[in-house]
Amino acid sequence: MKKKSLSVKTKKHKSILKYLNHKDIQNVFYEFKKSINKKNTYAAAISGGPDSLALAYLTKCISILYKIKIKYYHVDHKLRKDSTLEAKKVLKILKKKLNINCKILTWKGNKPQSNIQSNAREKRYNLLGNECKKTNTIYLLTGHNLDDLYENFLLRILRGSGLKGLVSLDKISNDNFNSLKIIRPLIYVKKAELKNISKKVFNFFIDDPSNLDEKFKRIRIRNLIKTLEFEGLDKNKLKLTIKNLKDSNSTVDYFAKQNLDQNSVFFENKRKFFLNKNFFNQPNEVIFRSMGNVLKKVSRRYYLPRGKSINNAILQIKDQNFKKTTLGGCIIEKASETIIVFQERS
């Protein structure tokens, strides 16, 4: 690199890193970098909201300081008429402020008329997963934060989720369908702190109007949390409750893995599981978790069927007259004392 170009680059890097001199941003950065391994290559999902723009800034600092390679992607769902203009605006400001080259991934085709947010989420991860495969990237960074953790927890309570569902928004999770490790380095950082970073660094972020639309349950939950805070909700105690549940969840995971190792055989080439009768002679939560893992691995779907559907299938399987059923893209059938689970063909 020519001396002049190197000088310009150094000057740009200094102008980016200067915001770390702010104590509040510095504190978030220290929390953020706990989740980053300097040996890995990452992709970052950037939406244009304050949390993801803060993520863009923090990842840029990491890439400058530790020479870590990071790819940046923005998903244009095309669910709103202004989404493409907003996407281009996000790319422009990322380039101008941080010298980041971000790629737009567009959701093409027909859009759903119901379950819009969950369908959009699944499509988003599919698009990101396909793009990551092209560059052999398996680590995806997202801007999920502490407020998202609370919302997800209460949303799952209303759905009647089991233990795993209640703590599903973890710092690291596996998306086996898209071959991704999703890392949420800001999951214990308040959204207000990320908004502060976006204001100071960019003086810009996009306010998605759907974030105010109470036809979405998540938005109603968000507003409920504000009301509960006014009534005395202690978020620190809520955070402690979630942490304790995560510890219990890890214990169940341990025994579910043990159950799979000891009482099942998986044939990768045929995508077929064989489960012996001892597989179902476990505590209910262990059977439920084990069965969920089986369905996910066989179907390769990102989302599991509803917990109620899995529990109903387990009750059917335990019935001595059980022969065959379907669930979550899988066929489940009995052969003598063995339960066979394989992929349903369309």
Secondary structure, DSSP 8 states (H G I E B T S, - for coil): --HHHHHHHHHHHHHHHGGGGSHHHHHHHHHHHTT--TT--EEEE--SSHHHHHHHHHHHHHHHHH---EEEEEEE---STTHHHHHHHHHHHHHHHH---EEEEE--S---SSSHHHHHHHHHHHHHHHHHHHTT--EEE----HHHHHHHHHHHHHHT--HHHHT-S-SEEEETTTTEEEE-TTTTS-HHHHHHHHHHHTS-----GGGG-TTSHHHHHHHHHHHHHHTT--HHHHHHHHHHHHHHHHHHHHHHHHHHHHHEEEEGGGTEEEE-GGGGSS-HHHHHHHHHHHHHHHH--SS---HHHHHHHHHHHHSTT--EEEETTEEEEEETTEEEEEE---
